[in-house]
Every structure is written in structure tokens, then in C-alpha cells.
Amino acid sequence: MAGCKDHRRLSDLLRHGFAMKKVEHFLETLMFNSRWLLAPFYLGLVLAIGLLLVKFVKEFVLLVPLVFTGGSAEVIVGILSLVDVALVSNLLIIIIFAGYENFVSKIDTGDHEDRPEWMGKVGFSDLKIKLIGSIVAISGIELLKAFMNVQSFTNEQMAWKVGIHLTFVISGVLFALMDRLGHTGGTSGKH
């Protein structure tokens, strides 16, 4: 009788374990496939690049007559605005490619000659560094535009612009330092 109870208990445990494995497998599959919920975000960023193209064309069309009628400071500010839009577009491409490849799926371009060399090699840590670097560059251009048009700003406004830019620069340096410390700390003693 005791042997029959032990056999039944073992059988129940095995069935329960099998059921738990099925639940675990289902949950893991669901979580793994949930990465595809990010795809619409990246598609939205692709469409945002299209909006930036419209903004670029608008800025360019406004700049053309300025070249003939405006002062050099106005032309330089206009060109810096174009550079600003281009940098934001580049930033979006980096986020789209690296984010999609890191979190959703590999982008299969085969051996296409125009595939960026960094594509597929930018990890999450690299993405953060590229992101903060792009933000610092964009902030620097905005600050340069403000300096070119300094008479339009109060001293307090200029101080805020410089302070915000310095905050981005310091944040970038700290991100890079943390990343370097993380890499050397994780590989210390290994050659």
C-alpha cells in the first residue's frame, strides 16, 4: 500500500513538473516574442526621418534667398540649422538600426555594399555612447547658433544654454567613463 502511495505521489509530482515546464515555456516564448512590439516604434522613427526631411527642405528653401539678401551671420545660422536637422536624422538612423538589431531581430541585408560597417556591431553600451555624443553635437550646434545671434538673447538665457550644453558634455564624459570602467572591471585579469 505504501509503495502504491509513493508511486502515485511521484506520478503527481512528475505531472505537476511537466505542467510547470509547459507554463514556463509558454511564458518564455511570450516574453521573447514580445520584442516585436518594439517594431512599430522603430517604424515610427523611420517616418520621423521623413518629417525631418520635410523640415530640412523647408529650411533650405528659406535659406536660398538669405544667401543673396542676408548677412553672413544669418546665412551661417541657416546652414547650422540644416546641419542640426541632418545630425538628428543621423541619430535616428543609429537608434533605428542598433535598437532593432539589439532588441528585435537581425537586419538581413546580405552582402549589400552600402551596409554600414558598424551595423550589427553596436551593442547597447555603444548605442548609449553614440546617443550622448550625438546629443552633445546637436547641443553644440544650437549653442553656436545662439552665439551667432547673441544679441537676441539675454545673459540669463545664454547662461542657461551654456549650462545645459555643459551638462550634456559632462554627462557624456561620465557615460564614457562608466562604460570604460565597466569593460575593464569585467575583463580584469583576462588577456
C-alpha positions as CSV (number, residue, x, y, z in Angstrom):
1,M,0.0,0.0,0.0
2,A,2.8,2.4,0.9
3,G,4.6,1.6,-2.4
4,C,1.4,2.5,-4.3
5,K,1.1,5.8,-2.5
6,D,4.7,6.6,-3.2
7,H,4.2,5.8,-6.9
8,R,1.1,8.0,-7.1
9,R,2.9,10.8,-5.3
10,L,5.9,10.5,-7.7
11,S,3.5,10.4,-10.7
12,D,1.7,13.5,-9.4
13,L,5.0,15.3,-8.9
14,L,6.1,14.4,-12.5
15,R,2.8,15.6,-14.0
16,H,3.0,18.8,-11.9
17,G,6.6,19.4,-13.0
18,F,5.6,18.7,-16.7
19,A,2.7,21.2,-16.4
20,M,5.0,23.8,-14.8
21,K,7.6,23.3,-17.6
22,K,4.8,23.9,-20.2
23,V,3.7,27.1,-18.4
24,E,7.3,28.2,-18.1
25,H,7.9,27.5,-21.8
26,F,4.7,29.4,-22.8
27,L,5.8,32.5,-20.6
28,E,9.3,32.5,-22.0
29,T,8.0,32.2,-25.6
30,L,5.5,35.0,-25.0
31,M,8.2,37.3,-23.4
32,F,10.7,36.5,-26.2
33,N,8.2,37.3,-28.9
34,S,7.1,40.5,-27.2
35,R,10.2,42.1,-28.6
36,W,8.2,42.5,-31.8
37,L,6.1,45.1,-30.0
38,L,9.2,47.4,-30.5
39,A,9.0,47.2,-34.3
40,P,6.2,49.9,-34.6
41,F,8.4,52.2,-32.5
42,Y,11.3,51.9,-35.0
43,L,8.9,52.2,-37.9
44,G,7.6,55.4,-36.3
45,L,11.2,56.7,-36.1
46,V,11.7,55.9,-39.8
47,L,8.6,58.1,-40.5
48,A,10.0,60.8,-38.2
49,I,13.0,60.9,-40.6
50,G,10.6,61.7,-43.4
51,L,9.2,64.6,-41.3
52,L,12.8,65.8,-40.7
53,L,13.3,65.7,-44.5
54,V,10.3,68.0,-44.9
55,K,11.8,70.3,-42.2
56,F,15.2,70.2,-44.0
57,V,13.6,71.2,-47.4
58,K,11.7,74.0,-45.7
59,E,14.8,75.3,-44.0
60,F,16.8,75.0,-47.3
61,V,14.1,76.9,-49.3
62,L,14.1,79.7,-46.7
63,L,17.9,79.8,-46.8
64,V,18.3,80.3,-50.5
65,P,17.0,83.9,-50.7
66,L,19.0,84.7,-47.4
67,V,22.2,83.9,-49.3
68,F,21.6,86.9,-51.6
69,T,19.9,89.3,-49.1
70,G,21.0,88.4,-45.6
71,G,24.2,88.9,-43.6
72,S,26.8,86.3,-43.2
73,A,25.7,85.6,-39.6
74,E,22.1,84.8,-40.8
75,V,23.5,82.5,-43.6
76,I,25.7,80.7,-41.1
77,V,22.8,80.3,-38.6
78,G,20.7,78.9,-41.5
79,I,23.3,76.4,-42.5
80,L,23.8,75.4,-38.9
81,S,20.0,74.7,-38.8
82,L,20.4,72.4,-41.8
83,V,23.3,70.6,-40.0
84,D,21.2,70.3,-36.9
85,V,18.4,68.6,-38.8
86,A,20.9,66.3,-40.5
87,L,22.5,65.3,-37.2
88,V,19.1,64.5,-35.7
89,S,18.4,62.3,-38.7
90,N,21.7,60.5,-38.3
91,L,20.9,60.0,-34.7
92,L,17.6,58.4,-35.6
93,I,19.2,56.1,-38.1
94,I,21.7,54.9,-35.4
95,I,18.9,54.3,-32.9
96,I,16.7,52.5,-35.5
97,F,19.4,50.2,-36.8
98,A,21.1,49.5,-33.5
99,G,17.9,49.3,-31.5
100,Y,16.2,47.0,-33.9
101,E,19.2,44.7,-34.2
102,N,19.8,44.6,-30.5
103,F,16.2,44.1,-29.3
104,V,14.1,42.8,-32.2
105,S,15.8,40.9,-35.0
106,K,18.9,41.0,-37.1
107,I,18.6,43.1,-40.3
108,D,19.4,40.8,-43.2
109,T,21.0,42.9,-46.0
110,G,23.1,40.1,-47.3
111,D,26.4,41.3,-48.6
112,H,25.0,44.7,-49.7
113,E,27.9,47.1,-50.4
114,D,26.2,50.0,-48.7
115,R,25.6,48.3,-45.4
116,P,27.2,50.5,-42.7
117,E,30.3,48.9,-41.2
118,W,29.1,49.5,-37.7
119,M,25.8,47.8,-38.3
120,G,25.4,44.6,-36.3
121,K,28.4,45.6,-34.1
122,V,26.8,48.3,-32.0
123,G,25.8,47.0,-28.6
124,F,23.6,48.7,-26.1
125,S,26.6,50.3,-24.4
126,D,27.9,51.6,-27.7
127,L,24.4,52.9,-28.6
128,K,24.3,54.9,-25.3
129,I,27.7,56.5,-26.1
130,K,26.7,57.3,-29.7
131,L,23.4,58.7,-28.5
132,I,25.0,61.0,-25.9
133,G,27.7,62.0,-28.4
134,S,25.0,63.0,-31.0
135,I,23.1,64.9,-28.3
136,V,26.3,66.8,-27.4
137,A,26.9,67.6,-31.1
138,I,23.4,68.8,-31.6
139,S,23.6,70.9,-28.4
140,G,26.9,72.4,-29.5
141,I,25.3,73.5,-32.8
142,E,22.4,75.0,-31.0
143,L,24.8,76.9,-28.8
144,L,26.8,78.0,-31.8
145,K,23.6,79.3,-33.4
146,A,22.9,81.2,-30.2
147,F,26.4,82.7,-30.2
148,M,26.0,83.8,-33.8
149,N,22.8,85.6,-32.8
150,V,23.8,86.7,-29.3
151,Q,22.0,90.0,-29.4
152,S,18.7,88.2,-29.4
153,F,19.3,86.5,-26.0
154,T,19.6,87.8,-22.5
155,N,22.6,87.0,-20.4
156,E,20.4,84.6,-18.3
157,Q,19.2,82.8,-21.5
158,M,22.8,82.4,-22.7
159,A,23.9,81.2,-19.3
160,W,21.2,78.5,-19.4
161,K,22.2,77.5,-22.9
162,V,25.9,77.1,-21.9
163,G,24.9,75.4,-18.6
164,I,22.7,72.9,-20.5
165,H,25.4,72.2,-23.0
166,L,28.0,71.7,-20.3
167,T,25.6,69.3,-18.5
168,F,25.4,67.2,-21.8
169,V,29.2,67.3,-22.1
170,I,29.7,66.2,-18.5
171,S,27.1,63.5,-18.9
172,G,28.8,62.2,-22.0
173,V,32.2,62.1,-20.3
174,L,30.6,60.3,-17.3
175,F,28.8,57.8,-19.6
176,A,32.1,57.0,-21.4
177,L,34.0,56.7,-18.1
178,M,31.3,54.3,-16.6
179,D,31.4,52.3,-19.8
180,R,35.2,52.1,-19.7
181,L,35.2,51.1,-16.0
182,G,32.6,48.5,-16.8
183,H,34.6,47.0,-19.5
184,T,37.9,47.0,-17.6
185,G,36.2,45.7,-14.5
186,G,34.6,42.9,-16.3
187,T,37.8,41.8,-18.1
188,S,40.4,42.4,-15.4
189,G,42.8,39.6,-15.2
190,K,41.8,38.2,-18.6
191,H,44.1,38.7,-21.6
